Each structure stands twice: as structure tokens, then as C-alpha cells.
Amino acid sequence: MSVELNHTIVWCSDQKQSAAFFSEMLGLHPPRRFAHFDIVDMANGVSLDFADKQGPVARQHYAFLVEEDEFDAIMARIAERGLTYWADPARQKEAEINRHDGGRGVYFEAPDGHLLEAITRPYGNESRA
């Protein structure tokens, strides 16, 4: 089977601000424009298509698998911006990172309250480490 995720829409109150935040924090190319979307391209061919939504925006969770040096760069950008970060999605372990499966992970908020996660190892793969 060759089913792959191609793109997902990220609803937001200011798509330009949100797309720029995602691309800057993750160290990706600046967003590109297509139709009425601001698009952030991932390394694996998947794109996040940002679109404005009137009214409340439902908070979503987006997890990104990154290399060790990319994780360090993300942590540096979190520090530069003075963002709060957590080791867990429940936001109980503030100013900590997790070390699940021998990797590192961190959660932080994007505009509109979307919870972003950067991990250096997929969860549940400790036996493959």
C-alpha cells in the first residue's frame, strides 16, 4: 500500500503569522503561497497549509521528528523568544524536556494555542535504539 499524508490544513486567526512562526521555529524554508493558503513544506514532502478561520480556532497538536542538531536549534529559538516549554503534553513539567526512548522531546505553543512538539526519536522505538 502506498498511502501517504500529503498535507493538512492548519486553521488560524492569522495565517501569515502562524505559517511564519512554524517555519521559523522549525528552521524550515519561508512559507510559500498557493491559492489562499500559506504553505510550509516539510522535509518528507508533507505540507502544512495555513488558512484563516473566522471565530474560535480549535487547538491542535503537531509533532515533528527532528535531528539532534535541529532540536538544539529549536531549543535556542524557544529561549530567544522567551517561550514557555514543557516535557509533557499536559503542560505539567514546565521548563523541562523529556527523554523518551533515549531521545529528547519538547512541547511549546504556537499562535492560536496549537501545541507543537519536537522529538528526536519516534515514541515506542526504544528497542530499536
DAWO-V563922 format. One line per field, one symbol per residue. phi: phi as a letter, one per 30 degrees, with the letter a starting at -180 (. if undefined). psi: psi as a letter, one per 40 degrees, with the letter a starting at -180 (. if undefined). A space follows every 50 residues. Layout:
phi = ???
psi = ???
This chain:
phi = .bdbdcabdcdadbdddddddedddcicdeeccbhcccccccdcjdbccd bdbdidcddbcbcbdbdedddedddddddediddbbcbddiccdibccbd hicbbbcacceiieccbcbcbddicedcd
psi = ifhihdiihhhidgdddddddddddefiiiiihhbeihhhhideeiihhh iihiaihhhihhhhhiidddddddddddddefiiiieieefdgifiiifh feaiiiiiiiieehhihhiehiiefdee.
